[in-house]
Amino acid sequence: MAYSFIGEISQQQLHPQKEDMWIWKHDSSGHYSTKLGYDLIRREVAGADQTSDFVELWKLKILAMSTVFSWRLIRDRIFIHYRVIKD
């Protein structure tokens, strides 16, 4: 990741006459938001196909702890005593 960043930076040209500005390249508007950053990370970690599988789960009108438990159960992220000993 750092190597690709350095590669991108080294290709940029400085323009002293222009005002500095930040551009978020993962959005067509160039603006960053926490939601866009979170969605990008989620796609990178879980993969786009798996992410779409959980959209309906997060929309359910149930307690947040139930939603999180269901997500952990499906993703095999529940840590119990048996599993800790097994690993």
DSSP file (Angstrom, degrees, kcal/mol; ACC not computed):
  #  RESIDUE AA STRUCTURE BP1 BP2  ACC     N-H-->O    O-->H-N    N-H-->O    O-->H-N    TCO  KAPPA ALPHA  PHI   PSI    X-CA   Y-CA   Z-CA
    1    1 A M     >        0   0    0      0, 0.0     4,-2.0     0, 0.0     5,-0.1   0.000 360.0 360.0 360.0 -46.6    0.0    0.0    0.0
    2    2 A A  H  >  +     0   0    0      1,-0.2     4,-2.5     2,-0.2     5,-0.2   0.883 360.0  54.7 -64.7 -37.2    2.8    2.5    0.9
    3    3 A Y  H  > S+     0   0    0      1,-0.2     4,-2.0     2,-0.2    -1,-0.2   0.915 108.8  46.6 -63.5 -43.2    4.7    1.5   -2.2
    4    4 A S  H  > S+     0   0    0      2,-0.2     4,-2.3     1,-0.2    -1,-0.2   0.870 111.1  53.5 -67.4 -35.3    1.7    2.3   -4.5
    5    5 A F  H  X S+     0   0    0     -4,-2.0     4,-2.7     2,-0.2    -2,-0.2   0.936 109.1  47.9 -62.3 -46.7    1.1    5.6   -2.6
    6    6 A I  H  X S+     0   0    0     -4,-2.5     4,-2.3     1,-0.2    -2,-0.2   0.887 110.7  52.7 -62.1 -38.8    4.8    6.6   -3.2
    7    7 A G  H  X S+     0   0    0     -4,-2.0     4,-0.7     2,-0.2    -1,-0.2   0.908 111.1  45.7 -62.8 -42.2    4.4    5.6   -6.9
    8    8 A E  H >< S+     0   0    0     -4,-2.3     3,-0.7     1,-0.2     4,-0.4   0.914 113.3  49.6 -66.9 -42.8    1.3    7.8   -7.3
    9    9 A I  H >< S+     0   0    0     -4,-2.7     3,-1.5     1,-0.2    -2,-0.2   0.897 105.6  56.5 -63.3 -41.0    2.9   10.8   -5.5
   10   10 A S  H 3< S+     0   0    0     -4,-2.3    -1,-0.2     1,-0.3    -2,-0.2   0.723 103.3  55.8 -67.5 -19.3    6.0   10.6   -7.6
   11   11 A Q  T << S+     0   0    0     -4,-0.7    -1,-0.3    -3,-0.7    -2,-0.2   0.540  88.1 100.5 -87.6  -7.5    3.9   11.0  -10.8
   12   12 A Q    <   -     0   0    0     -3,-1.5     2,-0.4    -4,-0.4    -3,-0.0  -0.506  62.9-143.1 -82.5 146.3    2.3   14.2   -9.6
   13   13 A Q        -     0   0    0     -2,-0.2     2,-0.3     2,-0.0    -2,-0.1  -0.871  15.8-124.3-107.3 142.7    3.4   17.6  -10.8
   14   14 A L        -     0   0    0     -2,-0.4     0, 0.0     1,-0.0     0, 0.0  -0.675  19.2-169.2 -86.5 138.6    3.4   20.7   -8.6
   15   15 A H    >   -     0   0    0     -2,-0.3     3,-1.7     3,-0.1    -2,-0.0  -0.839   3.4-173.3-127.1  92.0    1.5   23.8   -9.8
   16   16 A P  T 3  S+     0   0    0      0, 0.0    -1,-0.1     0, 0.0     4,-0.1   0.730  82.9  60.2 -60.7 -22.1    2.4   26.7   -7.5
   17   17 A Q  T 3  S+     0   0    0      2,-0.1     2,-0.3     0, 0.0    -2,-0.0   0.677  95.2  76.2 -79.5 -16.8   -0.3   28.9   -9.2
   18   18 A K  S <  S-     0   0    0     -3,-1.7     2,-0.2     1,-0.1    -3,-0.1  -0.665  86.2-109.8 -99.2 150.9   -3.2   26.6   -8.2
   19   19 A E        -     0   0    0     -2,-0.3     2,-0.1     1,-0.1    -2,-0.1  -0.527  36.3-111.8 -75.0 140.9   -4.8   26.2   -4.8
   20   20 A D        +     0   0    0     -2,-0.2     2,-0.3    -4,-0.1    -1,-0.1  -0.462  44.4 169.7 -69.9 143.9   -4.1   23.0   -2.9
   21   21 A M        -     0   0    0     -2,-0.1     2,-0.4     2,-0.0     0, 0.0  -0.990  32.2-121.3-155.3 152.1   -7.1   20.7   -2.5
   22   22 A W        -     0   0    0     -2,-0.3     2,-0.4     2,-0.0    10,-0.1  -0.764  24.8-169.7 -93.8 138.0   -7.9   17.2   -1.4
   23   23 A I        -     0   0    0     -2,-0.4     2,-0.8     8,-0.1     8,-0.2  -0.992  17.0-144.7-131.2 125.9   -9.7   14.8   -3.8
   24   24 A W    >   -     0   0    0      6,-2.9     3,-1.4    -2,-0.4     6,-0.4  -0.796  12.0-163.0 -88.3 107.6  -11.1   11.4   -2.8
   25   25 A K  T 3  S+     0   0    0     -2,-0.8    -1,-0.1     1,-0.3     6,-0.1   0.595  80.7  68.6 -72.9  -9.8  -10.4    9.3   -5.8
   26   26 A H  T 3  S+     0   0    0      4,-0.1     2,-0.4     1,-0.0    -1,-0.3   0.358  97.2  58.4 -90.9   6.9  -12.9    6.6   -4.7
   27   27 A D  S X  S-     0   0    0     -3,-1.4     3,-1.2     1,-0.1    -3,-0.1  -1.000  78.5-134.3-136.0 138.2  -15.9    8.9   -5.3
   28   28 A S  T 3  S+     0   0    0     -2,-0.4    -1,-0.1     1,-0.3    -3,-0.0   0.795 107.8  53.1 -62.7 -28.5  -16.9   10.6   -8.5
   29   29 A S  T 3  S-     0   0    0      2,-0.2    -1,-0.3     1,-0.0     3,-0.1   0.699 105.9-128.3 -78.7 -18.0  -17.5   13.9   -6.7
   30   30 A G    <   +     0   0    0     -3,-1.2    -6,-2.9    -6,-0.4     2,-0.3   0.452  67.1 126.5  84.4   0.7  -14.0   13.8   -5.1
   31   31 A H        -     0   0    0     -8,-0.2     2,-0.4    -7,-0.1    -1,-0.3  -0.705  51.7-138.8 -95.5 144.5  -15.4   14.4   -1.7
   32   32 A Y        +     0   0    0     -2,-0.3     2,-0.3    -3,-0.1     3,-0.1  -0.788  22.3 173.6-100.0 142.8  -14.7   12.1    1.3
   33   33 A S     >  -     0   0    0     -2,-0.4     4,-2.3     1,-0.1     5,-0.2  -0.972  42.1-117.7-139.2 157.9  -17.2   10.9    3.9
   34   34 A T  H  > S+     0   0    0     -2,-0.3     4,-2.8     1,-0.2     5,-0.2   0.898 116.1  54.3 -60.1 -40.5  -16.9    8.5    6.7
   35   35 A K  H  > S+     0   0    0      1,-0.2     4,-2.9     2,-0.2    -1,-0.2   0.918 108.3  48.6 -60.6 -44.4  -19.6    6.3    5.1
   36   36 A L  H  > S+     0   0    0      2,-0.2     4,-2.2     1,-0.2    -1,-0.2   0.907 112.7  48.4 -63.5 -40.9  -17.7    6.2    1.8
   37   37 A G  H  X S+     0   0    0     -4,-2.3     4,-2.3     2,-0.2    -2,-0.2   0.920 112.9  47.6 -63.2 -44.1  -14.5    5.2    3.7
   38   38 A Y  H  X S+     0   0    0     -4,-2.8     4,-2.8     1,-0.2    -2,-0.2   0.919 111.4  50.5 -63.2 -44.6  -16.3    2.5    5.7
   39   39 A D  H  X S+     0   0    0     -4,-2.9     4,-2.3     1,-0.2    -1,-0.2   0.889 109.9  51.1 -61.6 -39.3  -17.9    1.1    2.5
   40   40 A L  H  X S+     0   0    0     -4,-2.2     4,-2.3     2,-0.2    -1,-0.2   0.936 112.2  45.6 -63.1 -46.7  -14.5    1.0    0.8
   41   41 A I  H  X S+     0   0    0     -4,-2.3     4,-2.7     1,-0.2     5,-0.3   0.920 111.9  52.1 -62.4 -43.6  -12.9   -0.9    3.7
   42   42 A R  H  X>S+     0   0    0     -4,-2.8     4,-2.7     1,-0.2     5,-0.5   0.899 110.6  47.7 -61.4 -41.3  -15.9   -3.3    3.9
   43   43 A R  H  X5S+     0   0    0     -4,-2.3     4,-1.7     3,-0.2    -1,-0.2   0.908 113.1  48.8 -65.9 -40.7  -15.6   -4.1    0.2
   44   44 A E  H  <5S+     0   0    0     -4,-2.3    -2,-0.2    -5,-0.2    -1,-0.2   0.911 119.8  36.4 -64.5 -43.3  -11.9   -4.6    0.4
   45   45 A V  H  <5S+     0   0    0     -4,-2.7    -2,-0.2    -5,-0.2    -3,-0.2   0.935 130.9  26.3 -77.9 -48.2  -12.1   -6.9    3.5
   46   46 A A  H  <5S-     0   0    0     -4,-2.7     4,-0.4    -5,-0.3    -3,-0.2   0.695 105.6-118.6 -93.3 -20.1  -15.3   -8.8    2.8
   47   47 A G     X< -     0   0    0     -4,-1.7     4,-1.9    -5,-0.5    -3,-0.1   0.196  27.5 -91.6  87.0 144.8  -15.4   -8.7   -1.0
   48   48 A A  H  > S+     0   0    0      1,-0.2     4,-1.6     2,-0.2    -1,-0.1   0.861 123.0  52.9 -62.0 -38.3  -18.3   -7.0   -3.0
   49   49 A D  H  > S+     0   0    0      1,-0.2     4,-0.9     2,-0.2    -1,-0.2   0.922 110.7  45.7 -65.8 -43.9  -20.3  -10.2   -3.3
   50   50 A Q  H  > S+     0   0    0     -4,-0.4     4,-0.7     1,-0.2     3,-0.4   0.855 107.5  58.8 -68.1 -34.5  -20.3  -11.0    0.5
   51   51 A T  H >< S+     0   0    0     -4,-1.9     3,-1.2     1,-0.2     4,-0.4   0.915 102.9  52.0 -61.2 -43.8  -21.1   -7.4    1.4
   52   52 A S  H >< S+     0   0    0     -4,-1.6     3,-0.8     1,-0.3     4,-0.4   0.769  99.2  66.0 -66.8 -24.4  -24.4   -7.5   -0.6
   53   53 A D  H 3< S+     0   0    0     -4,-0.9     4,-0.3    -3,-0.4    -1,-0.3   0.780 102.9  46.7 -66.0 -25.6  -25.4  -10.7    1.2
   54   54 A F  T <X S+     0   0    0     -3,-1.2     4,-2.0    -4,-0.7    -1,-0.2   0.438  82.8  93.8 -99.4  -0.3  -25.7   -8.8    4.5
   55   55 A V  H <> S+     0   0    0     -3,-0.8     4,-1.0    -4,-0.4    -1,-0.2   0.931  89.5  45.8 -58.2 -47.3  -27.6   -5.7    3.3
   56   56 A E  H  > S+     0   0    0     -4,-0.4     4,-0.8     1,-0.2     3,-0.3   0.865 108.4  57.2 -65.9 -36.3  -31.0   -7.3    4.2
   57   57 A L  H >4 S+     0   0    0     -4,-0.3     3,-0.9     1,-0.2    -1,-0.2   0.924 107.0  47.9 -60.2 -44.5  -29.7   -8.4    7.6
   58   58 A W  H 3< S+     0   0    0     -4,-2.0    -1,-0.2     1,-0.2    -2,-0.2   0.723 107.4  57.6 -71.2 -20.6  -28.7   -4.8    8.6
   59   59 A K  H 3< S+     0   0    0     -4,-1.0    -1,-0.2    -3,-0.3    -2,-0.2   0.616  79.9 115.0 -83.8 -12.8  -32.1   -3.5    7.5
   60   60 A L  S << S-     0   0    0     -3,-0.9     2,-1.6    -4,-0.8     7,-0.1  -0.260  72.7-125.9 -60.8 143.1  -34.1   -5.8    9.8
   61   61 A K  S    S+     0   0    0      3,-0.0     2,-0.3     2,-0.0    -1,-0.1  -0.527  70.6 113.4 -89.3  68.3  -36.0   -4.1   12.6
   62   62 A I  S    S-     0   0    0     -2,-1.6     5,-0.1     1,-0.1     0, 0.0  -0.824  77.9 -66.5-130.3 170.1  -34.4   -6.1   15.5
   63   63 A L    >>  -     0   0    0     -2,-0.3     4,-2.0     1,-0.1     3,-0.6  -0.270  43.3-124.7 -57.7 142.2  -32.2   -5.2   18.3
   64   64 A A  H 3> S+     0   0    0      1,-0.3     4,-2.8     2,-0.2     5,-0.2   0.881 111.6  56.4 -57.6 -39.6  -28.7   -4.2   17.3
   65   65 A M  H 3> S+     0   0    0      1,-0.2     4,-2.1     2,-0.2    -1,-0.3   0.841 106.5  50.8 -64.3 -30.4  -27.1   -6.9   19.4
   66   66 A S  H <> S+     0   0    0     -3,-0.6     4,-2.4     2,-0.2    -1,-0.2   0.890 110.4  48.9 -71.0 -39.9  -29.2   -9.5   17.6
   67   67 A T  H  X S+     0   0    0     -4,-2.0     4,-2.6     2,-0.2    -2,-0.2   0.935 113.0  46.6 -64.2 -46.1  -28.1   -8.2   14.2
   68   68 A V  H  X S+     0   0    0     -4,-2.8     4,-2.8     1,-0.2     5,-0.2   0.914 112.1  50.7 -63.7 -42.7  -24.4   -8.2   15.3
   69   69 A F  H  X S+     0   0    0     -4,-2.1     4,-2.6    -5,-0.2    -1,-0.2   0.929 111.1  48.7 -60.8 -44.1  -24.8  -11.7   16.7
   70   70 A S  H  X S+     0   0    0     -4,-2.4     4,-2.6     2,-0.2    -2,-0.2   0.916 111.5  49.4 -61.7 -43.7  -26.4  -13.0   13.5
   71   71 A W  H  X S+     0   0    0     -4,-2.6     4,-2.4     1,-0.2    -1,-0.2   0.927 112.7  47.2 -61.2 -45.1  -23.6  -11.4   11.4
   72   72 A R  H  <>S+     0   0    0     -4,-2.8     5,-3.3     2,-0.2     6,-0.4   0.891 111.4  51.6 -64.0 -39.1  -20.9  -13.0   13.6
   73   73 A L  H ><5S+     0   0    0     -4,-2.6     3,-1.0     3,-0.2    -2,-0.2   0.938 112.7  44.4 -62.6 -47.5  -22.7  -16.3   13.5
   74   74 A I  H 3<5S+     0   0    0     -4,-2.6    -2,-0.2     1,-0.2    -1,-0.2   0.884 116.7  45.9 -65.3 -38.9  -22.8  -16.3    9.7
   75   75 A R  T 3<5S-     0   0    0     -4,-2.4    -1,-0.2    -5,-0.2    -2,-0.2   0.381 112.2-118.6 -86.0   4.5  -19.2  -15.0    9.3
   76   76 A D  T < 5S+     0   0    0     -3,-1.0    -3,-0.2    -4,-0.4    -4,-0.1   0.930  72.8 133.1  57.3  48.8  -18.0  -17.6   11.9
   77   77 A R      < +     0   0    0     -5,-3.3     2,-0.6    -8,-0.2    -4,-0.2   0.062  25.7 117.6-115.7  21.7  -16.8  -14.9   14.2
   78   78 A I        -     0   0    0     -6,-0.4     2,-0.7    -5,-0.1     5,-0.1  -0.824  50.7-155.0 -94.7 121.6  -18.2  -16.2   17.5
   79   79 A F        +     0   0    0     -2,-0.6     2,-0.3     4,-0.1    -2,-0.0  -0.853  22.0 166.5-100.5 116.6  -15.5  -16.9   20.0
   80   80 A I     >  -     0   0    0     -2,-0.7     4,-2.3     1,-0.1     5,-0.2  -0.810  50.4-100.5-123.6 166.7  -16.4  -19.5   22.5
   81   81 A H  H  > S+     0   0    0     -2,-0.3     4,-2.2     1,-0.2     5,-0.2   0.886 120.3  52.6 -54.7 -43.5  -14.4  -21.5   25.0
   82   82 A Y  H  > S+     0   0    0      1,-0.2     4,-2.6     2,-0.2    -1,-0.2   0.920 110.2  47.7 -60.7 -44.6  -14.5  -24.6   22.8
   83   83 A R  H  > S+     0   0    0      2,-0.2     4,-2.3     1,-0.2    -1,-0.2   0.887 109.4  52.4 -66.6 -39.5  -13.1  -22.8   19.8
   84   84 A V  H  < S+     0   0    0     -4,-2.3    -1,-0.2     1,-0.2    -2,-0.2   0.920 113.4  44.3 -62.8 -43.7  -10.4  -21.1   21.8
   85   85 A I  H  < S+     0   0    0     -4,-2.2    -2,-0.2    -5,-0.2    -1,-0.2   0.909 111.9  53.6 -66.5 -41.1   -9.2  -24.4   23.1
   86   86 A K  H  <        0   0    0     -4,-2.6    -2,-0.2     1,-0.3    -1,-0.2   0.892 360.0 360.0 -60.6 -42.9   -9.5  -26.1   19.7
   87   87 A D     <        0   0    0     -4,-2.3    -1,-0.3    -5,-0.1    -2,-0.2   0.490 360.0 360.0 -75.7 360.0   -7.3  -23.5   18.0
